[in-house]
Amino acid sequence: MAEKIKLYDDSKCTACRGCQLACKQWNGLKAKQTKNLGTYQNPPTLQANTYMIIRFQDVEDDKGNVKWLFRKDACMHCTDAACVQACPTSALRYNKEFRIVGKDLDRCIGCKNCVAACPFEVPKYDHETDKVYKCDMCESRIVNNMIPACVKACPTGALQWGDKDVMMKAAAKRVKELGGDANIYGDKVVGGTHLMYVLKEKPSVYAGLNQNPHVPYSVLLWKNLLKPLSLLAAGGVIGGSFLHYIIHGPKTPDEDGQGSQAEGGK
């Protein structure tokens, strides 16, 4: 199976938010009360019950002209995913067939390691369930030869799903057509993402878009040093206990000193 990615072209997006609604419907995510903060963007950010949002942003150029920018915000499905490395229970894991980051909520213990590790601030913790939630690229759909729900709902072609090499060629062609500051975002960070952007402006223009995402050093320290040492220590304890059993045998009631005390009292 060829590696696949989701491609988002903000120059084709009309911010209809059909993708946002389709995501909620497919995943059975309940709506919650939100506040109007003076923008069409709603909710204000990703939440445990909102795996993706369309961000709205007003940008003024040097000539005083105002541009309205849109950006799909969701899990980027990094190849070098900090959340997977930080998760102690494999609740977050790679889907080896599609290279996306899937999730198993039954394994989630609500430790929030992934929340702290993600350079895109995607995973969201829910106090009511004590679990962490994020987009899984509609894993239940793609493993059954269906495209992600958000892509299915997009009426303008701003969202596409396909083989990585095909999508990258389409992205390069689109950037050339747009010209100016148009660029591809996601192909050169965190080992490559599986949600990639065609942006008509420089990445630095988009609010909240990490310019240099990387796996935090704390996660690398845990994965490469502390975790192996802890496993080695645990193995040493188990091995020592087993060796003691082999040499001295099982513990008997006399080992607590009662037997010797009884003999001394005679």
Contacts in CASP RR format, 6 or more apart in sequence:
PFRMAT RR
TARGET T0000
AUTHOR 0000-0000-0000
METHOD contacts of the structure
MODEL  1
MAEKIKLYDDSKCTACRGCQLACKQWNGLKAKQTKNLGTYQNPPTLQANT
YMIIRFQDVEDDKGNVKWLFRKDACMHCTDAACVQACPTSALRYNKEFRI
VGKDLDRCIGCKNCVAACPFEVPKYDHETDKVYKCDMCESRIVNNMIPAC
VKACPTGALQWGDKDVMMKAAAKRVKELGGDANIYGDKVVGGTHLMYVLK
EKPSVYAGLNQNPHVPYSVLLWKNLLKPLSLLAAGGVIGGSFLHYIIHGP
KTPDEDGQGSQAEGGK
1 97 0 8 1.000
1 98 0 8 1.000
2 163 0 8 1.000
2 164 0 8 1.000
2 165 0 8 1.000
3 98 0 8 1.000
3 99 0 8 1.000
3 163 0 8 1.000
3 164 0 8 1.000
3 194 0 8 1.000
4 98 0 8 1.000
4 99 0 8 1.000
4 142 0 8 1.000
4 161 0 8 1.000
4 162 0 8 1.000
4 163 0 8 1.000
4 164 0 8 1.000
4 167 0 8 1.000
4 194 0 8 1.000
5 161 0 8 1.000
5 162 0 8 1.000
5 164 0 8 1.000
5 167 0 8 1.000
5 168 0 8 1.000
5 193 0 8 1.000
5 194 0 8 1.000
5 195 0 8 1.000
5 196 0 8 1.000
6 77 0 8 1.000
6 137 0 8 1.000
6 148 0 8 1.000
6 150 0 8 1.000
6 151 0 8 1.000
6 159 0 8 1.000
6 160 0 8 1.000
6 161 0 8 1.000
6 162 0 8 1.000
6 194 0 8 1.000
6 195 0 8 1.000
6 196 0 8 1.000
7 159 0 8 1.000
7 160 0 8 1.000
7 161 0 8 1.000
7 162 0 8 1.000
7 167 0 8 1.000
7 170 0 8 1.000
7 171 0 8 1.000
7 196 0 8 1.000
7 197 0 8 1.000
7 198 0 8 1.000
8 71 0 8 1.000
8 72 0 8 1.000
8 158 0 8 1.000
8 159 0 8 1.000
8 195 0 8 1.000
8 196 0 8 1.000
8 197 0 8 1.000
8 198 0 8 1.000
9 157 0 8 1.000
9 158 0 8 1.000
9 159 0 8 1.000
9 160 0 8 1.000
9 171 0 8 1.000
9 174 0 8 1.000
9 197 0 8 1.000
9 198 0 8 1.000
10 69 0 8 1.000
10 70 0 8 1.000
10 71 0 8 1.000
10 72 0 8 1.000
10 158 0 8 1.000
10 197 0 8 1.000
10 198 0 8 1.000
10 199 0 8 1.000
10 200 0 8 1.000
11 174 0 8 1.000
11 178 0 8 1.000
11 182 0 8 1.000
11 198 0 8 1.000
11 200 0 8 1.000
12 156 0 8 1.000
12 157 0 8 1.000
12 158 0 8 1.000
13 54 0 8 1.000
13 70 0 8 1.000
13 72 0 8 1.000
13 156 0 8 1.000
13 158 0 8 1.000
14 70 0 8 1.000
14 155 0 8 1.000
14 156 0 8 1.000
14 158 0 8 1.000
15 40 0 8 1.000
15 54 0 8 1.000
15 56 0 8 1.000
15 70 0 8 1.000
16 155 0 8 1.000
16 156 0 8 1.000
17 54 0 8 1.000
18 150 0 8 1.000
18 153 0 8 1.000
18 154 0 8 1.000
18 155 0 8 1.000
19 52 0 8 1.000
19 54 0 8 1.000
19 72 0 8 1.000
19 149 0 8 1.000
19 150 0 8 1.000
19 151 0 8 1.000
19 153 0 8 1.000
19 154 0 8 1.000
19 159 0 8 1.000
20 50 0 8 1.000
20 52 0 8 1.000
20 53 0 8 1.000
20 54 0 8 1.000
20 150 0 8 1.000
21 153 0 8 1.000
22 149 0 8 1.000
22 150 0 8 1.000
22 152 0 8 1.000
22 153 0 8 1.000
23 29 0 8 1.000
23 50 0 8 1.000
23 51 0 8 1.000
23 52 0 8 1.000
23 74 0 8 1.000
23 135 0 8 1.000
23 149 0 8 1.000
23 150 0 8 1.000
24 31 0 8 1.000
24 49 0 8 1.000
24 50 0 8 1.000
24 51 0 8 1.000
25 149 0 8 1.000
26 138 0 8 1.000
26 141 0 8 1.000
26 149 0 8 1.000
27 51 0 8 1.000
27 138 0 8 1.000
27 149 0 8 1.000
29 49 0 8 1.000
29 50 0 8 1.000
29 51 0 8 1.000
30 49 0 8 1.000
31 49 0 8 1.000
32 43 0 8 1.000
32 47 0 8 1.000
32 49 0 8 1.000
34 42 0 8 1.000
34 43 0 8 1.000
34 44 0 8 1.000
35 44 0 8 1.000
36 42 0 8 1.000
37 44 0 8 1.000
39 56 0 8 1.000
40 56 0 8 1.000
41 53 0 8 1.000
41 54 0 8 1.000
41 55 0 8 1.000
41 56 0 8 1.000
42 53 0 8 1.000
43 50 0 8 1.000
43 53 0 8 1.000
45 53 0 8 1.000
46 52 0 8 1.000
46 53 0 8 1.000
46 73 0 8 1.000
46 74 0 8 1.000
46 121 0 8 1.000
46 122 0 8 1.000
46 124 0 8 1.000
46 134 0 8 1.000
47 124 0 8 1.000
48 124 0 8 1.000
48 125 0 8 1.000
48 126 0 8 1.000
48 129 0 8 1.000
48 132 0 8 1.000
48 133 0 8 1.000
49 126 0 8 1.000
49 133 0 8 1.000
51 74 0 8 1.000
51 75 0 8 1.000
51 133 0 8 1.000
51 134 0 8 1.000
51 135 0 8 1.000
52 72 0 8 1.000
52 73 0 8 1.000
52 74 0 8 1.000
52 135 0 8 1.000
52 150 0 8 1.000
53 72 0 8 1.000
53 73 0 8 1.000
53 74 0 8 1.000
54 70 0 8 1.000
54 71 0 8 1.000
54 72 0 8 1.000
54 73 0 8 1.000
55 70 0 8 1.000
55 71 0 8 1.000
55 72 0 8 1.000
55 73 0 8 1.000
55 206 0 8 1.000
55 207 0 8 1.000
55 208 0 8 1.000
56 68 0 8 1.000
56 69 0 8 1.000
56 70 0 8 1.000
57 68 0 8 1.000
57 69 0 8 1.000
57 70 0 8 1.000
57 71 0 8 1.000
57 206 0 8 1.000
57 207 0 8 1.000
58 66 0 8 1.000
58 67 0 8 1.000
58 68 0 8 1.000
58 69 0 8 1.000
59 66 0 8 1.000
59 67 0 8 1.000
59 68 0 8 1.000
59 69 0 8 1.000
59 201 0 8 1.000
59 205 0 8 1.000
60 66 0 8 1.000
60 67 0 8 1.000
61 67 0 8 1.000
67 201 0 8 1.000
69 201 0 8 1.000
69 205 0 8 1.000
69 206 0 8 1.000
71 197 0 8 1.000
71 199 0 8 1.000
71 206 0 8 1.000
71 209 0 8 1.000
72 150 0 8 1.000
72 158 0 8 1.000
72 159 0 8 1.000
72 195 0 8 1.000
72 197 0 8 1.000
74 122 0 8 1.000
74 135 0 8 1.000
74 150 0 8 1.000
74 195 0 8 1.000
75 101 0 8 1.000
75 120 0 8 1.000
75 122 0 8 1.000
75 123 0 8 1.000
75 134 0 8 1.000
75 135 0 8 1.000
75 136 0 8 1.000
75 137 0 8 1.000
75 195 0 8 1.000
76 120 0 8 1.000
76 122 0 8 1.000
76 186 0 8 1.000
76 190 0 8 1.000
76 193 0 8 1.000
76 194 0 8 1.000
76 195 0 8 1.000
76 213 0 8 1.000
77 99 0 8 1.000
77 100 0 8 1.000
77 101 0 8 1.000
77 135 0 8 1.000
77 137 0 8 1.000
77 193 0 8 1.000
77 194 0 8 1.000
77 195 0 8 1.000
78 101 0 8 1.000
78 189 0 8 1.000
78 190 0 8 1.000
78 191 0 8 1.000
78 192 0 8 1.000
78 193 0 8 1.000
78 194 0 8 1.000
78 213 0 8 1.000
79 99 0 8 1.000
79 190 0 8 1.000
79 191 0 8 1.000
79 192 0 8 1.000
79 193 0 8 1.000
79 194 0 8 1.000
80 190 0 8 1.000
80 191 0 8 1.000
80 192 0 8 1.000
80 215 0 8 1.000
81 92 0 8 1.000
81 94 0 8 1.000
81 101 0 8 1.000
81 190 0 8 1.000
82 114 0 8 1.000
82 117 0 8 1.000
82 118 0 8 1.000
82 119 0 8 1.000
82 190 0 8 1.000
82 215 0 8 1.000
82 216 0 8 1.000
82 219 0 8 1.000
83 92 0 8 1.000
83 101 0 8 1.000
83 113 0 8 1.000
83 114 0 8 1.000
83 117 0 8 1.000
83 118 0 8 1.000
83 122 0 8 1.000
83 123 0 8 1.000
83 134 0 8 1.000
84 92 0 8 1.000
84 93 0 8 1.000
84 94 0 8 1.000
84 101 0 8 1.000
85 117 0 8 1.000
85 215 0 8 1.000
85 219 0 8 1.000
85 220 0 8 1.000
85 222 0 8 1.000
85 223 0 8 1.000
86 113 0 8 1.000
86 114 0 8 1.000
86 116 0 8 1.000
86 117 0 8 1.000
86 219 0 8 1.000
86 222 0 8 1.000
86 223 0 8 1.000
87 93 0 8 1.000
87 113 0 8 1.000
87 114 0 8 1.000
88 109 0 8 1.000
88 111 0 8 1.000
88 113 0 8 1.000
89 107 0 8 1.000
89 108 0 8 1.000
89 109 0 8 1.000
89 111 0 8 1.000
90 104 0 8 1.000
90 107 0 8 1.000
91 103 0 8 1.000
91 104 0 8 1.000
91 105 0 8 1.000
91 106 0 8 1.000
91 107 0 8 1.000
91 108 0 8 1.000
91 109 0 8 1.000
91 132 0 8 1.000
92 101 0 8 1.000
92 102 0 8 1.000
92 103 0 8 1.000
92 114 0 8 1.000
92 123 0 8 1.000
93 101 0 8 1.000
93 102 0 8 1.000
93 103 0 8 1.000
93 104 0 8 1.000
94 100 0 8 1.000
94 101 0 8 1.000
94 102 0 8 1.000
95 101 0 8 1.000
95 102 0 8 1.000
95 137 0 8 1.000
95 139 0 8 1.000
95 143 0 8 1.000
97 143 0 8 1.000
98 137 0 8 1.000
98 139 0 8 1.000
98 142 0 8 1.000
98 143 0 8 1.000
98 194 0 8 1.000
99 194 0 8 1.000
100 136 0 8 1.000
100 137 0 8 1.000
100 139 0 8 1.000
100 142 0 8 1.000
100 194 0 8 1.000
101 134 0 8 1.000
101 136 0 8 1.000
101 137 0 8 1.000
102 136 0 8 1.000
102 137 0 8 1.000
102 139 0 8 1.000
103 133 0 8 1.000
103 134 0 8 1.000
103 136 0 8 1.000
103 139 0 8 1.000
105 131 0 8 1.000
105 133 0 8 1.000
108 131 0 8 1.000
108 132 0 8 1.000
109 130 0 8 1.000
110 125 0 8 1.000
110 130 0 8 1.000
110 131 0 8 1.000
110 132 0 8 1.000
112 125 0 8 1.000
112 132 0 8 1.000
114 123 0 8 1.000
114 132 0 8 1.000
114 134 0 8 1.000
115 123 0 8 1.000
115 124 0 8 1.000
115 125 0 8 1.000
115 132 0 8 1.000
116 216 0 8 1.000
116 218 0 8 1.000
117 215 0 8 1.000
117 216 0 8 1.000
117 218 0 8 1.000
117 219 0 8 1.000
119 190 0 8 1.000
119 210 0 8 1.000
119 213 0 8 1.000
119 214 0 8 1.000
119 215 0 8 1.000
119 216 0 8 1.000
120 210 0 8 1.000
120 213 0 8 1.000
122 134 0 8 1.000
122 135 0 8 1.000
123 132 0 8 1.000
123 133 0 8 1.000
123 134 0 8 1.000
124 132 0 8 1.000
124 133 0 8 1.000
124 134 0 8 1.000
125 131 0 8 1.000
125 132 0 8 1.000
126 132 0 8 1.000
126 133 0 8 1.000
137 148 0 8 1.000
137 194 0 8 1.000
137 195 0 8 1.000
138 146 0 8 1.000
138 147 0 8 1.000
138 148 0 8 1.000
138 149 0 8 1.000
138 150 0 8 1.000
141 147 0 8 1.000
141 148 0 8 1.000
141 149 0 8 1.000
142 148 0 8 1.000
142 161 0 8 1.000
146 152 0 8 1.000
147 161 0 8 1.000
148 159 0 8 1.000
148 161 0 8 1.000
150 159 0 8 1.000
151 159 0 8 1.000
151 160 0 8 1.000
151 161 0 8 1.000
160 167 0 8 1.000
160 170 0 8 1.000
167 196 0 8 1.000
168 184 0 8 1.000
168 187 0 8 1.000
168 196 0 8 1.000
171 184 0 8 1.000
171 196 0 8 1.000
171 198 0 8 1.000
172 184 0 8 1.000
174 182 0 8 1.000
174 198 0 8 1.000
175 182 0 8 1.000
175 183 0 8 1.000
175 184 0 8 1.000
175 198 0 8 1.000
178 198 0 8 1.000
178 200 0 8 1.000
181 200 0 8 1.000
181 201 0 8 1.000
181 202 0 8 1.000
181 205 0 8 1.000
182 198 0 8 1.000
182 199 0 8 1.000
182 200 0 8 1.000
182 201 0 8 1.000
183 198 0 8 1.000
183 199 0 8 1.000
183 202 0 8 1.000
183 203 0 8 1.000
184 196 0 8 1.000
184 197 0 8 1.000
184 198 0 8 1.000
184 199 0 8 1.000
185 196 0 8 1.000
185 197 0 8 1.000
185 199 0 8 1.000
185 203 0 8 1.000
185 209 0 8 1.000
186 192 0 8 1.000
186 193 0 8 1.000
186 196 0 8 1.000
186 197 0 8 1.000
187 193 0 8 1.000
187 196 0 8 1.000
189 212 0 8 1.000
189 213 0 8 1.000
189 214 0 8 1.000
190 213 0 8 1.000
190 214 0 8 1.000
190 215 0 8 1.000
199 206 0 8 1.000
203 209 0 8 1.000
203 211 0 8 1.000
204 211 0 8 1.000
253 259 0 8 1.000
254 260 0 8 1.000
END
